[in-house]
């Protein structure tokens, strides 16, 4: 993949439709919750059970290692976004640092990932609703997508408010679990003494061997995807520079507390080989502690998490598409915004793809829809690697030319940047040796090849970008 900026064709640039200026409608509280909500999703509430079943109590290590990697990537993003807070999508930071090819590739890969996620989350939300409502899966998935589309179409503030309250519910749930779970484990529970036996009682702390820890890391990283959305949303905040610094700093401690803290309690309260972990480890833990109505409470929380992801997926995909349009990588007509500063055409284009995904989930769930899901499986890791490479190059450029712009600093640069890049390569490589992940890696590499080929075609045609 070329990272050298191609020569622009000296042809008249098309006028920018309706002056695509987004409104600064997000406040600091919105951005903080967007950052937290981005990493606390159904992957934690439900998917953590699968990780524990695969790795045993050593799932703690999988979450620690994956959490550290995501934190490092977020810190790198925070450094770049604080230096250039008005660029919009973080794919523009990659473009600025590594060139047109990297910007095009990261933008379309990330867009593809999120439009597939939107369709998947809509179907997941509908399946949860079927616990209470007897209705067709496809119809409820369609209704959920339409509702979240309407939220995004209203204004960026509406998106921020919904995400604030969705994320608040998730955060409160985790905090309640941490408090109650800690009391139970430490013996501060009625008729219950301290107990940590489940950490070693069933074939030891690492019952499935060290390789299983890497299997868990692959799953965990995908469950943490979303923290980077805050660097996209910050462009629509009143004070993006300050907002990015605060939000990225908040993510660092919260990821380790919410994820790692929860997993420590789960593997302490429950035997790792408990069959109930498959449905939801949190429901199983609340049942053990005797909390009434645990299943319905957690299903409602998981539905909130799914709607949050659906809401953020539409927002993120539309803003990435907007960024691509500004550079001539997508139709310029998608730049049009309404009087409230909402990129209507970009949003509708993204949800249109999601509707196709919902239809495929109904028509061909085990073939075409599964193919689409697997083809986006490793995409985020590719994008994360480009983020690391972009930060490595941009930091050195800033140190030479504009050191005053380095307001958020990556720790132990460049050592931790290189370490993160090596870790990503190791995780991607390990997918080849994990039976359930090999197909995702192969199909994701095909997706990368397709996007790279599309860039070469675009470069030959010499499509001009809009002036910024």
C-alpha positions as CSV (number, residue, x, y, z in Angstrom):
1,X,0.0,0.0,0.0
2,X,1.4,3.4,-1.0
3,X,1.5,6.1,1.6
4,X,2.8,8.8,-0.7
5,X,0.4,11.5,-1.5
6,X,-0.6,11.3,-5.2
7,X,-0.4,14.3,-7.5
8,X,-3.6,16.2,-7.7
9,X,-5.2,16.7,-11.1
10,X,-5.4,20.4,-11.8
11,X,-9.0,20.5,-12.7
12,X,-11.7,22.8,-11.2
13,X,-12.9,21.4,-7.8
14,X,-16.6,20.9,-7.4
15,X,-18.3,23.3,-5.1
16,X,-18.9,22.1,-1.6
17,X,-22.7,21.5,-1.2
18,X,-24.4,23.5,1.5
19,X,-21.1,24.3,3.2
20,X,-20.6,21.0,5.1
21,X,-20.1,22.6,8.5
22,X,-21.0,20.5,11.5
23,X,-22.3,22.1,14.6
24,X,-20.4,22.1,17.9
25,X,-23.3,20.6,19.8
26,X,-21.4,18.2,22.1
27,X,-20.4,19.0,25.6
28,X,-17.7,17.6,27.8
29,X,-20.1,15.3,29.6
30,X,-21.2,13.9,26.3
31,X,-17.7,13.1,25.2
32,X,-16.7,11.5,28.5
33,X,-19.7,9.1,28.2
34,X,-19.2,8.5,24.5
35,X,-15.6,7.4,25.4
36,X,-16.8,5.2,28.2
37,X,-19.8,3.9,26.4
38,X,-17.7,3.0,23.4
39,X,-15.9,0.3,25.3
40,X,-18.7,-1.0,27.6
41,X,-21.0,-2.9,25.3
42,X,-22.6,-6.3,24.9
43,X,-19.1,-7.7,24.3
44,X,-18.5,-7.2,28.0
45,X,-21.9,-8.2,29.4
46,X,-22.3,-11.3,27.2
47,X,-19.1,-12.0,25.3
48,X,-17.0,-12.1,28.5
49,X,-18.6,-15.5,29.3
50,X,-17.1,-16.9,26.1
51,X,-13.7,-15.6,27.0
52,X,-13.8,-17.1,30.5
53,X,-15.0,-20.5,29.1
54,X,-12.0,-20.5,26.7
55,X,-9.3,-19.3,29.1
56,X,-10.5,-20.0,32.6
57,X,-9.5,-17.6,35.4
58,X,-6.6,-16.6,33.2
59,X,-9.2,-14.5,31.4
60,X,-8.0,-11.8,33.8
61,X,-4.7,-11.7,31.9
62,X,-6.4,-11.6,28.5
63,X,-8.4,-8.6,29.6
64,X,-5.3,-6.9,31.1
65,X,-3.2,-7.3,28.0
66,X,-5.9,-6.3,25.6
67,X,-6.9,-3.4,27.8
68,X,-3.3,-2.1,27.9
69,X,-3.1,-2.3,24.1
70,X,-6.3,-0.3,23.6
71,X,-5.2,2.2,26.2
72,X,-1.9,2.7,24.3
73,X,-3.8,3.2,21.0
74,X,-6.1,5.7,22.7
75,X,-3.2,7.6,24.1
76,X,-1.6,7.9,20.6
77,X,-4.9,9.0,19.2
78,X,-5.3,11.6,22.0
79,X,-1.8,13.0,21.2
80,X,-2.6,13.4,17.5
81,X,-6.2,14.6,17.9
82,X,-5.2,17.2,20.6
83,X,-2.5,18.6,18.2
84,X,-5.0,18.7,15.3
85,X,-8.5,18.8,17.0
86,X,-10.6,20.1,14.1
87,X,-9.7,17.5,11.4
88,X,-12.8,15.4,12.1
89,X,-12.4,11.6,11.7
90,X,-9.2,10.2,13.1
91,X,-8.7,8.7,9.6
92,X,-7.7,12.3,8.6
93,X,-4.9,12.1,11.2
94,X,-3.7,9.0,9.5
95,X,-4.0,10.7,6.1
96,X,-2.0,13.7,7.3
97,X,0.8,11.6,8.7
98,X,1.1,8.7,6.3
99,X,-0.4,10.0,3.1
100,X,-3.5,9.5,0.8
101,X,-3.2,5.8,0.5
102,X,-3.3,5.2,4.3
103,X,-6.1,7.7,4.7
104,X,-8.2,6.1,2.0
105,X,-7.6,2.6,3.2
106,X,-8.2,3.3,6.9
107,X,-11.3,5.3,6.2
108,X,-13.1,2.8,4.0
109,X,-12.1,-0.2,6.2
110,X,-13.3,1.6,9.3
111,X,-16.5,2.6,7.6
112,X,-17.1,-0.9,6.4
113,X,-16.5,-2.3,9.9
114,X,-19.2,0.0,11.4
115,X,-21.9,-0.4,8.8
116,X,-21.6,-4.2,9.3
117,X,-21.7,-3.7,13.1
118,X,-24.9,-1.6,12.8
119,X,-26.7,-4.4,11.0
120,X,-25.4,-7.0,13.5
121,X,-26.4,-4.9,16.5
122,X,-29.8,-4.3,15.1
123,X,-30.4,-8.0,14.8
124,X,-28.9,-8.6,18.3
125,X,-31.2,-6.0,19.8
126,X,-34.2,-7.6,18.1
127,X,-33.3,-11.0,19.5
128,X,-33.3,-9.5,23.0
129,X,-36.6,-7.8,22.4
130,X,-38.1,-11.2,21.5
131,X,-37.8,-12.2,25.1
132,X,-40.6,-9.7,25.8
133,X,-42.3,-9.1,22.5
134,X,-43.6,-11.7,20.1
135,X,-42.7,-10.3,16.7
136,X,-40.6,-11.0,13.6
137,X,-36.9,-10.6,14.1
138,X,-36.4,-8.6,10.9
139,X,-39.2,-6.2,11.7
140,X,-37.9,-5.3,15.2
141,X,-34.4,-5.0,13.8
142,X,-35.7,-2.6,11.2
143,X,-37.6,-0.5,13.8
144,X,-34.5,-0.2,16.1
145,X,-32.4,0.9,13.2
146,X,-35.0,3.5,12.1
147,X,-35.2,4.9,15.6
148,X,-31.5,5.3,16.0
149,X,-31.3,6.8,12.5
150,X,-34.0,9.4,13.5
151,X,-31.9,10.2,16.6
152,X,-28.8,10.9,14.5
153,X,-30.8,12.8,11.9
154,X,-32.2,15.2,14.5
155,X,-28.9,16.7,15.7
156,X,-25.5,15.8,17.0
157,X,-26.7,16.9,20.4
158,X,-29.5,14.4,20.2
159,X,-26.9,11.7,19.5
160,X,-24.8,12.9,22.4
161,X,-27.8,13.0,24.8
162,X,-28.9,9.4,23.9
163,X,-25.3,8.2,24.2
164,X,-24.9,10.0,27.5
165,X,-27.9,8.2,29.1
166,X,-27.2,4.8,27.4
167,X,-23.6,5.0,28.6
168,X,-24.7,6.1,32.1
169,X,-26.9,3.1,32.5
170,X,-24.0,0.8,31.5
171,X,-21.6,2.5,33.8
172,X,-24.0,2.5,36.8
173,X,-24.6,-1.2,36.2
174,X,-20.9,-2.0,36.2
175,X,-20.3,0.1,39.4
176,X,-23.2,-1.7,41.1
177,X,-21.8,-5.0,40.1
178,X,-18.3,-4.0,41.3
179,X,-19.6,-2.9,44.7
180,X,-21.9,-5.9,45.3
181,X,-19.5,-8.4,43.8
182,X,-16.6,-7.2,46.0
183,X,-18.8,-7.4,49.1
184,X,-19.7,-11.0,48.2
185,X,-16.1,-12.1,47.5
186,X,-14.7,-10.4,50.6
187,X,-17.2,-12.0,52.9
188,X,-19.3,-8.9,53.6
189,X,-22.4,-10.7,52.5
190,X,-25.0,-12.3,54.8
191,X,-24.0,-15.8,55.8
192,X,-21.0,-15.7,53.4
193,X,-17.3,-15.7,54.2
194,X,-14.4,-14.6,52.0
195,X,-13.8,-17.0,49.1
196,X,-11.3,-17.0,46.3
197,X,-11.3,-20.8,45.7
198,X,-12.7,-20.5,42.1
199,X,-9.5,-18.9,40.9
200,X,-7.6,-22.2,41.3
201,X,-10.1,-25.0,42.3
202,X,-10.9,-26.2,38.8
203,X,-7.6,-27.4,37.2
204,X,-5.7,-24.3,38.2
205,X,-5.5,-20.6,37.2
206,X,-4.5,-21.4,33.6
207,X,-6.5,-24.6,33.0
208,X,-6.2,-24.5,29.2
209,X,-2.6,-23.4,28.8
210,X,-0.9,-20.1,27.9
211,X,-2.1,-20.3,24.2
212,X,-5.7,-19.9,25.4
213,X,-4.8,-16.5,26.8
214,X,-3.9,-15.3,23.3
215,X,-7.2,-16.7,22.0
216,X,-9.0,-14.6,24.7
217,X,-7.1,-11.5,23.7
218,X,-8.4,-11.7,20.1
219,X,-12.0,-11.7,21.4
220,X,-11.4,-9.1,24.1
221,X,-9.9,-6.5,21.7
222,X,-13.0,-6.7,19.5
223,X,-15.2,-6.2,22.5
224,X,-13.3,-3.0,23.5
225,X,-13.6,-1.4,20.0
226,X,-15.3,2.0,20.2
227,X,-13.2,4.1,22.6
228,X,-11.7,5.8,19.5
229,X,-15.1,7.3,18.6
230,X,-14.5,10.1,21.0
231,X,-11.7,11.5,18.8
232,X,-14.2,11.7,16.0
233,X,-17.0,13.3,18.1
234,X,-14.6,15.8,19.6
235,X,-14.6,17.7,16.3
236,X,-18.2,18.6,17.1
237,X,-17.5,19.8,20.6
238,X,-17.2,23.4,21.7
239,X,-13.6,23.0,22.9
240,X,-12.2,20.0,21.0
241,X,-8.6,20.3,22.3
242,X,-9.6,20.2,26.0
243,X,-12.4,17.7,25.4
244,X,-10.0,15.2,23.7
245,X,-7.5,15.4,26.5
246,X,-10.1,14.9,29.3
247,X,-11.9,12.1,27.5
248,X,-8.8,10.1,26.6
249,X,-7.5,10.4,30.1
250,X,-10.8,9.1,31.5
251,X,-10.7,6.0,29.2
252,X,-7.3,4.9,30.5
253,X,-8.4,4.3,34.1
254,X,-12.0,3.3,33.3
255,X,-11.0,0.5,30.9
256,X,-8.9,-1.2,33.5
257,X,-11.3,-0.7,36.3
258,X,-14.5,-1.7,34.5
259,X,-13.2,-4.5,32.4
260,X,-10.5,-6.0,34.5
261,X,-12.3,-5.4,37.8
262,X,-15.5,-7.1,36.5
263,X,-13.6,-10.1,35.2
264,X,-11.7,-10.6,38.5
265,X,-15.0,-10.7,40.3
266,X,-16.7,-13.0,37.7
267,X,-14.0,-15.7,37.8
268,X,-13.9,-15.4,41.6
269,X,-17.7,-15.8,42.1
270,X,-18.3,-18.4,39.4
271,X,-16.4,-21.6,38.4
272,X,-15.0,-20.9,35.0
273,X,-16.5,-24.1,33.6
274,X,-20.1,-23.2,34.7
275,X,-22.5,-23.8,31.9
276,X,-24.4,-20.6,32.8
277,X,-21.5,-18.4,31.6
278,X,-22.6,-19.0,28.0
279,X,-25.8,-16.9,28.4
280,X,-24.5,-14.0,30.5
281,X,-21.9,-14.3,33.3
282,X,-23.4,-11.2,35.0
283,X,-26.8,-12.9,35.2
284,X,-25.2,-16.0,36.6
285,X,-23.2,-14.1,39.2
286,X,-26.3,-12.1,40.3
287,X,-28.2,-15.4,40.6
288,X,-25.4,-16.9,42.8
289,X,-25.6,-13.8,45.0
290,X,-29.4,-14.1,45.2
291,X,-30.3,-10.9,43.5
292,X,-34.0,-11.1,42.4
293,X,-34.9,-10.4,38.8
294,X,-31.3,-10.6,37.6
295,X,-32.1,-12.0,34.2
296,X,-34.6,-9.3,33.2
297,X,-32.4,-6.5,34.7
298,X,-29.4,-7.6,32.7
299,X,-31.3,-8.2,29.5
300,X,-32.5,-4.7,29.7
301,X,-29.0,-3.4,30.3
302,X,-27.7,-5.5,27.4
303,X,-30.4,-4.1,25.2
304,X,-29.2,-0.6,26.2
305,X,-25.7,-1.6,25.3
306,X,-26.8,-2.8,21.9
307,X,-28.8,0.4,21.2
308,X,-25.8,2.4,22.3
309,X,-23.6,0.6,19.8
310,X,-26.2,1.0,17.1
311,X,-26.5,4.7,17.8
312,X,-22.7,5.2,17.8
313,X,-22.2,3.0,14.8
314,X,-24.5,5.2,12.7
315,X,-22.8,8.3,13.9
316,X,-19.3,7.0,13.4
317,X,-19.9,5.6,9.9
318,X,-21.5,8.8,8.7
319,X,-18.7,11.0,10.0
320,X,-16.0,8.8,8.4
321,X,-17.9,8.9,5.2
322,X,-18.1,12.7,5.4
323,X,-14.3,12.7,5.9
324,X,-13.8,10.5,2.8
325,X,-16.1,12.8,0.8
326,X,-14.0,15.8,1.6
327,X,-11.0,14.1,0.1
328,X,-12.7,12.9,-3.1
329,X,-12.8,9.3,-1.8
330,X,-16.6,9.3,-1.8
331,X,-19.2,11.3,-3.7
332,X,-19.0,15.0,-2.9
333,X,-22.8,15.1,-2.7
334,X,-22.6,13.3,0.7
335,X,-21.2,16.4,2.2
336,X,-24.6,18.2,2.3
337,X,-25.8,19.1,5.7
338,X,-29.2,20.5,6.9
339,X,-29.9,23.6,8.9
340,X,-29.0,21.7,12.1
341,X,-25.5,20.8,10.8
342,X,-26.5,17.1,10.3
343,X,-25.0,15.3,7.3
344,X,-28.3,13.8,6.2
345,X,-27.1,12.0,3.0
346,X,-24.1,10.5,4.7
347,X,-26.3,9.1,7.5
348,X,-28.9,7.7,5.1
349,X,-26.1,6.1,3.0
350,X,-24.8,4.3,6.0
351,X,-28.1,3.1,7.3
352,X,-29.1,2.0,3.8
353,X,-26.2,-0.5,3.9
354,X,-27.3,-1.6,7.4
355,X,-30.8,-2.3,6.0
356,X,-29.2,-4.6,3.4
357,X,-27.4,-6.3,6.2
358,X,-30.6,-6.9,8.2
359,X,-32.2,-8.3,5.1
360,X,-29.3,-10.7,4.6
361,X,-29.5,-11.7,8.2
362,X,-33.1,-12.8,7.6
363,X,-32.5,-14.3,4.1
364,X,-29.1,-15.9,4.6
365,X,-27.9,-15.8,8.2
366,X,-25.4,-18.6,8.0
367,X,-23.8,-17.8,4.7
368,X,-23.9,-14.3,3.3
369,X,-24.4,-12.5,6.6
370,X,-21.8,-14.6,8.3
371,X,-19.4,-13.9,5.5
372,X,-19.9,-10.1,5.9
373,X,-19.3,-10.4,9.7
374,X,-16.1,-12.5,9.3
375,X,-14.8,-10.2,6.5
376,X,-14.7,-7.3,9.0
377,X,-13.3,-9.4,11.9
378,X,-9.6,-8.2,11.9
379,X,-10.2,-4.8,10.2
380,X,-10.0,-2.8,13.5
381,X,-6.5,-4.3,14.1
382,X,-5.4,-3.1,10.7
383,X,-6.7,0.4,11.5
384,X,-5.0,0.4,15.0
385,X,-1.7,-0.5,13.4
386,X,-2.0,2.5,11.0
387,X,-2.8,4.7,14.0
388,X,0.4,3.6,15.7
389,X,2.4,4.3,12.5
390,X,0.8,7.7,12.1
391,X,1.5,8.7,15.6
392,X,5.1,7.6,15.3
393,X,5.7,9.8,12.2
394,X,3.5,12.7,13.4
395,X,5.2,13.0,16.8
396,X,8.6,13.3,15.2
397,X,7.3,15.9,12.8
398,X,5.7,17.9,15.6
399,X,8.9,17.8,17.7
400,X,10.8,19.3,14.7
401,X,8.3,21.8,13.6
402,X,5.6,22.6,16.2
403,X,6.5,21.2,19.6
404,X,3.9,23.5,21.3
405,X,1.1,21.4,19.6
406,X,2.1,18.3,21.6
407,X,-0.5,18.9,24.4
408,X,-1.1,15.2,25.2
409,X,2.1,13.0,25.2
410,X,2.4,9.4,24.4
411,X,4.1,7.7,27.3
412,X,7.8,6.5,26.9
413,X,7.8,7.5,23.2
414,X,8.8,5.8,20.9
415,X,9.3,2.6,22.9
416,X,5.6,2.0,23.8
417,X,4.5,2.9,20.3
418,X,6.8,0.2,18.8
419,X,5.6,-2.2,21.5
420,X,2.0,-1.6,20.6
421,X,2.8,-2.2,16.9
422,X,4.5,-5.5,17.7
423,X,1.6,-6.5,19.9
424,X,-0.9,-5.9,17.1
425,X,1.2,-7.9,14.7
426,X,1.3,-10.8,17.2
427,X,-2.4,-10.7,17.8
428,X,-3.2,-10.7,14.0
429,X,-0.7,-13.5,13.5
430,X,-2.2,-15.5,16.4
431,X,-5.6,-15.4,14.6
432,X,-4.1,-17.8,12.0
433,X,-3.5,-20.4,14.7
434,X,-6.9,-20.1,16.3
435,X,-9.5,-22.2,14.6
436,X,-12.5,-19.8,15.1
437,X,-10.5,-16.8,14.0
438,X,-8.6,-18.0,10.9
439,X,-11.5,-17.4,8.6
440,X,-11.9,-13.9,10.0
441,X,-8.3,-13.2,9.3
442,X,-8.4,-14.5,5.7
443,X,-11.6,-12.7,4.8
444,X,-10.4,-9.5,6.5
445,X,-7.2,-9.6,4.4
446,X,-9.4,-10.0,1.3
447,X,-11.3,-6.8,2.4
448,X,-7.9,-5.0,2.8
449,X,-6.9,-6.1,-0.7
450,X,-10.2,-4.9,-2.2
451,X,-9.9,-1.5,-0.5
452,X,-6.2,-1.2,-1.5
453,X,-7.2,-2.1,-5.1
454,X,-9.9,0.5,-5.0
455,X,-7.4,3.2,-4.0
456,X,-5.1,2.3,-6.8
457,X,-8.0,2.7,-9.2
458,X,-9.0,6.0,-7.6
459,X,-5.4,7.2,-7.9
460,X,-5.2,6.4,-11.6
461,X,-8.4,8.4,-12.2
462,X,-7.0,11.4,-10.2
463,X,-10.2,12.4,-8.4
464,X,-9.7,15.8,-6.7
465,X,-10.4,16.5,-3.1
466,X,-12.3,19.5,-1.8
467,X,-10.3,22.5,-0.6
468,X,-10.2,22.6,3.2
